Amino acid sequence: MRFEGPVLIIFHGARRDRGVEALVTRARIAAGREAAASALAAGFEAVIVATDTPDEFDTAAPGIFVEADPPDIEFRLDHRLREIVKRYGLMKPAVMGAGAVPLLGTAEFQLIAEQLNQRDGRFITNNFFSGDLTAWTPGDAIERVGAFTRDNLLPRRLRDEAGLVPVVLPRTTATQFDLDTPADLCVLAVQERLSAGLRAAIDAETLPLGPYRATMRVLCDAGAELIVSGRVGSQSWHYLERETACKVRLFSEERGMAAAGATHLPRSLVGYMLDDVGPERFLERMAAMGDALVVDTRVLEAHAGVAPSREDRFLGDLFRADEIHEPFLRRLTEAAAAAPIPVLAGGHSLVSGGLMALNDIAWLENDRREGLIR
């Protein structure tokens, strides 16, 4: 079998089927199904789902091929991707994780297909420095790329090692919002325009939506001030300055922290203040400077030299401090839950595409309250 047209490869690895991780896993599967349907509607020739839980995806749907990961072989993303591209003879592959860019629709996939169909020697991505979705042509260019363990490194490698020319998708809420953590689930839960399948996969009753709704009111209030701390890029800063009514106090630190890995020792100015005064006093001082705080806690954890489990991090995003084992994160979560201002805690997606998606729905609800729309 050989595909000449665009083909979407979706990777999904089940993490855990219980606890708070299951909340995210369930939504990521639903998002993967939606992405497959949107890609096929946009003219993609096929969708290949590579997963260790093949029963979660529809093997009978036309155009969808479900590839079960071999149970006796250690999973390596780069090896698995090359093997799929070669075996199916893919000329115009696109790759993403099941939870990546869950708001991406048919129109965005059509744009990707159009770019792939124009000519060889290019790649398309939603983020050059940390790609959630990357497509390229010719497909065998992946053979010129060295080993990699994270798909967000692929855009730079395709340029630097395979010599392809980058095409970056327009920065919109749909292209920048990613589904990685419970904080991202909270952002999705307050959206109005979700597919029935994705909404059904989100257990909104278990999510702390109060602080999110309070922060939405801050975004539309010209007399209010929002504090954002973490891996915030210049594009996100420009968006906040342009699209929100409130003032924005921004602490942008440790961009590229995940990509740098062990070669980089994270250091955070906000983290130093947290070291000096402790979580409780830290939140009091933040409350004196603004009306809501959105914080990328992964930067603070890295600065503190702690590595909580994924379950602990997700519990922190949900403010379930009593269940967290890591002492630093438990104390920080307790302080955030008791803070005098609304606090949103999460990862990189929260302080980038998450804020964009939250602002979109905030203005929709604000305009409805003001009688500007019905």
C-alpha positions in Angstrom: 0.0 0.0 0.0 1.3 3.4 -1.0 -0.3 6.8 -0.4 0.5 9.7 -2.7 -1.7 12.3 -0.9 -1.5 13.8 2.7 -1.8 11.2 5.4 -2.2 12.0 9.1 -0.4 9.8 11.7 -1.8 10.1 15.2 0.2 8.6 18.1 -1.6 7.7 21.3 0.1 5.9 24.2 -2.2 5.1 27.2 -0.6 6.5 30.3 -2.9 5.3 33.1 -6.5 4.3 33.2 -7.2 5.4 36.7 -6.8 8.5 38.9 -6.6 12.0 37.5 -4.4 10.9 34.6 -7.4 9.0 33.3 -9.3 12.2 33.0 -6.8 13.5 30.5 -6.3 10.2 28.7 -10.1 9.9 28.0 -10.2 13.4 26.5 -7.1 12.9 24.4 -8.7 9.8 22.8 -11.8 11.8 22.0 -9.6 14.6 20.6 -7.7 12.1 18.4 -11.0 10.7 17.0 -12.1 14.3 16.2 -8.8 15.1 14.5 -9.1 11.9 12.4 -12.6 12.9 11.2 -11.5 16.5 10.5 -8.5 15.4 8.5 -10.5 13.1 6.3 -13.1 15.7 5.8 -10.3 18.1 4.7 -9.1 15.8 2.0 -6.4 13.8 3.7 -6.1 10.4 1.9 -6.0 8.4 5.2 -5.4 8.5 8.9 -3.0 6.0 10.6 -3.4 5.7 14.4 -0.4 4.2 16.1 -1.4 3.1 19.6 -1.0 0.6 22.4 -4.8 0.7 23.0 -6.2 -0.1 19.5 -9.7 -0.9 20.9 -10.2 2.8 21.7 -10.2 3.7 18.0 -12.7 2.7 15.2 -10.9 0.1 13.0 -14.0 -0.1 10.7 -14.1 3.6 9.8 -13.3 4.2 6.1 -9.9 5.8 5.7 -8.7 5.0 9.2 -5.9 2.4 9.8 -5.2 1.4 13.4 -1.7 0.2 14.0 -1.2 -1.6 17.3 2.2 -1.0 18.9 4.2 -4.3 19.1 3.9 -5.3 22.8 7.4 -7.0 22.8 9.4 -4.0 21.4 10.3 -0.9 23.4 8.5 2.1 22.0 10.8 4.7 20.3 9.0 7.5 18.6 11.6 8.1 15.9 11.8 4.5 15.0 8.1 4.0 15.0 7.5 7.0 12.8 10.1 6.1 10.3 8.8 2.6 10.1 5.2 3.7 9.4 6.3 6.3 6.8 8.4 3.7 5.0 5.9 0.8 5.2 3.0 2.8 3.9 5.2 4.7 1.3 4.0 8.0 2.7 4.9 11.0 0.4 3.1 13.7 2.5 2.9 12.6 6.1 1.7 14.7 9.0 2.2 13.6 12.6 0.6 14.6 15.9 -0.3 13.2 19.3 -3.9 12.3 20.1 -4.4 15.3 22.3 -2.5 17.8 20.2 -4.3 21.0 19.0 -7.8 19.6 19.9 -9.6 22.8 18.6 -8.1 22.3 15.1 -10.9 21.8 12.6 -11.4 21.0 8.9 -10.4 24.4 7.7 -7.0 24.1 9.4 -6.4 20.6 8.1 -7.4 21.9 4.6 -4.7 24.5 4.9 -2.1 21.9 5.8 -3.1 19.7 2.9 -2.9 22.6 0.5 0.6 23.4 1.6 1.7 19.8 1.3 0.2 19.6 -2.2 2.1 22.6 -3.5 5.6 21.3 -3.8 8.3 19.1 -2.2 11.0 20.4 0.1 8.8 22.0 2.8 7.3 21.2 6.2 4.3 22.7 8.0 3.9 23.1 11.7 1.9 25.0 14.3 5.0 26.0 16.3 8.5 25.9 14.9 10.2 25.8 18.3 7.8 23.2 19.8 5.6 21.6 17.2 2.4 19.8 18.2 1.6 19.0 14.6 4.2 18.7 11.9 3.7 17.7 8.2 6.4 17.4 5.5 7.1 16.4 2.0 8.8 14.4 0.7 8.1 11.8 3.3 11.5 10.1 3.1 13.1 13.3 4.4 12.6 11.8 7.8 15.5 9.4 7.0 17.9 12.4 7.1 16.8 13.4 10.6 18.8 12.0 13.6 17.3 10.3 16.7 14.6 12.2 18.6 12.3 11.2 21.5 9.9 14.1 21.4 7.8 15.1 18.4 8.0 18.8 19.3 11.7 18.8 18.2 10.8 17.6 14.7 10.3 21.0 13.0 13.8 22.3 13.8 15.3 18.9 12.9 13.5 18.9 9.5 15.0 22.3 8.8 18.5 21.8 10.2 19.1 18.2 9.2 16.8 17.5 6.3 17.1 20.9 4.7 13.3 21.5 4.4 11.8 25.0 4.3 9.4 25.8 7.2 5.8 27.0 6.8 4.3 28.0 10.1 0.6 28.0 10.5 -1.1 31.3 11.6 -1.1 31.7 15.4 -4.7 31.3 16.4 -6.4 29.7 19.4 -7.0 26.5 17.3 -3.3 26.2 16.3 -1.8 27.0 19.7 -4.0 25.3 22.2 -2.8 21.8 23.3 -4.4 19.2 25.6 -1.8 17.9 28.0 -3.0 18.5 31.6 -6.1 18.9 33.7 -5.7 22.7 33.4 -6.2 22.3 29.7 -9.3 20.2 30.4 -10.7 23.1 32.5 -10.2 25.5 29.6 -12.0 23.1 27.3 -14.8 22.6 29.8 -15.8 26.3 29.7 -15.8 26.4 25.9 -19.2 26.5 24.2 -18.3 25.2 20.7 -17.0 21.7 21.4 -18.0 18.6 19.5 -20.4 16.3 21.4 -17.8 13.6 21.5 -15.1 15.7 23.1 -17.6 17.3 25.6 -18.8 13.9 26.6 -15.2 12.9 27.4 -14.7 15.8 29.8 -16.0 15.2 33.3 -16.7 18.8 34.1 -18.2 18.0 37.5 -14.7 16.9 38.8 -12.9 20.1 37.6 -12.3 23.3 39.6 -13.9 25.7 37.1 -14.6 28.5 39.6 -11.1 30.1 39.3 -11.3 29.9 35.5 -14.6 31.7 35.4 -13.3 34.3 37.8 -10.2 34.8 35.6 -12.4 35.2 32.5 -14.0 38.2 34.2 -10.6 39.7 34.9 -9.7 39.4 31.2 -12.6 41.6 30.2 -12.1 44.2 32.9 -10.2 47.4 32.0 -9.6 48.1 35.7 -8.2 44.7 36.5 -4.7 43.3 36.3 -3.7 39.8 35.3 -0.4 38.2 36.4 1.1 35.5 34.1 4.2 33.6 35.1 6.1 30.9 33.2 7.1 29.9 29.7 5.3 32.7 27.9 6.5 33.5 24.4 6.4 37.0 22.8 3.5 36.0 20.6 1.4 35.1 23.6 2.4 38.4 25.3 1.4 40.4 22.2 -1.9 38.5 22.0 -2.7 39.4 25.7 -1.8 43.0 25.2 -3.9 43.2 22.0 -6.9 41.0 22.9 -7.6 41.5 26.6 -9.0 44.6 28.4 -7.0 44.1 31.6 -3.5 45.2 32.3 -1.0 42.3 32.1 2.0 41.8 34.5 4.2 39.2 32.8 7.1 37.1 34.1 8.4 35.2 31.1 11.0 32.6 32.1 12.6 29.4 30.9 11.3 29.2 27.4 12.8 26.0 25.9 13.3 24.4 29.3 11.9 21.0 28.2 13.9 21.0 25.0 17.1 21.8 26.8 16.6 18.9 29.2 19.5 17.9 31.3 21.9 20.4 29.7 20.1 23.3 31.3 19.7 24.2 35.0 16.4 26.1 35.3 16.5 29.4 37.3 13.4 31.5 37.9 13.2 35.0 39.4 9.7 34.1 40.6 11.1 30.9 42.0 13.7 32.9 44.0 10.9 35.0 45.6 9.0 31.8 46.4 12.2 30.4 48.0 12.6 33.5 50.1 9.1 34.0 51.4 7.4 30.6 51.1 4.2 29.8 49.2 1.7 31.5 51.5 3.5 34.9 51.6 4.3 34.5 47.9 0.6 34.3 47.0 -0.2 37.2 49.3 2.3 39.3 47.4 1.0 38.2 44.1 -2.5 39.2 45.3 -1.2 42.7 46.1 0.0 43.1 42.5 -3.0 41.7 40.5 -6.5 40.3 40.4 -5.7 36.8 39.1 -2.6 34.7 38.6 -2.0 32.2 35.8 1.2 30.2 36.7 3.2 27.6 34.8 4.1 25.5 37.9 6.5 23.3 35.9 9.0 26.2 35.9 8.7 26.6 39.7 9.2 22.8 40.2 12.3 22.8 38.0 13.7 25.8 39.8 13.1 24.1 43.2 14.8 20.9 41.9 11.8 18.7 42.5 10.3 16.2 40.0 6.8 15.3 41.0 5.1 12.4 39.4 2.7 13.1 36.6 -0.2 12.2 38.9 1.0 14.7 41.5 1.4 17.4 38.9 -2.1 16.7 37.7 -3.5 16.8 41.2 -1.8 20.1 41.7 -3.6 21.5 38.6 -6.8 20.4 40.2 -5.9 21.9 43.6 -6.3 18.5 45.3 -3.4 19.1 47.7 -4.3 16.4 50.2 -3.6 13.7 47.6 -0.2 15.1 46.5 2.9 13.2 47.8 5.6 15.7 46.8 6.0 18.1 49.7 6.9 21.3 47.8 4.1 20.9 45.3 1.6 20.0 48.1 2.4 23.1 50.0 2.3 25.3 46.9 -1.1 23.8 45.9 -2.5 24.4 49.4 -1.4 28.1 49.2 -2.8 28.5 45.7 -6.2 27.0 46.7 -6.4 29.4 49.7 -5.1 32.5 47.8 -7.2 35.7 48.0 -7.2 35.9 44.2 -8.1 33.2 41.6 -5.1 31.1 40.6 -4.8 28.9 37.6 -2.0 26.3 37.7 -0.8 24.2 34.8 1.9 23.8 32.2 3.1 25.5 29.1 -0.1 25.1 27.2 -2.1 27.0 29.9 0.1 30.1 29.6 0.0 30.1 25.8 -2.9 28.6 23.9 -4.9 28.0 27.1 -5.1 31.7 27.8 -6.0 32.4 24.2 -8.9 30.0 24.4 -10.0 31.3 27.8 -10.0 34.9 26.5 -12.1 33.9 23.4 -14.9 32.5 25.5 -14.6 35.3 28.1 -15.4 37.9 25.5 -18.2 35.8 24.1 -19.8 35.6 27.5 -19.0 39.3 28.2 -20.7 40.5 25.0 -23.7 38.3 25.8 -24.0 39.9 29.3 -23.7 43.4 27.7 -26.5 42.6 25.3 -24.2 42.9 22.3 -24.9 39.4 21.1 -27.5 36.8 21.9 
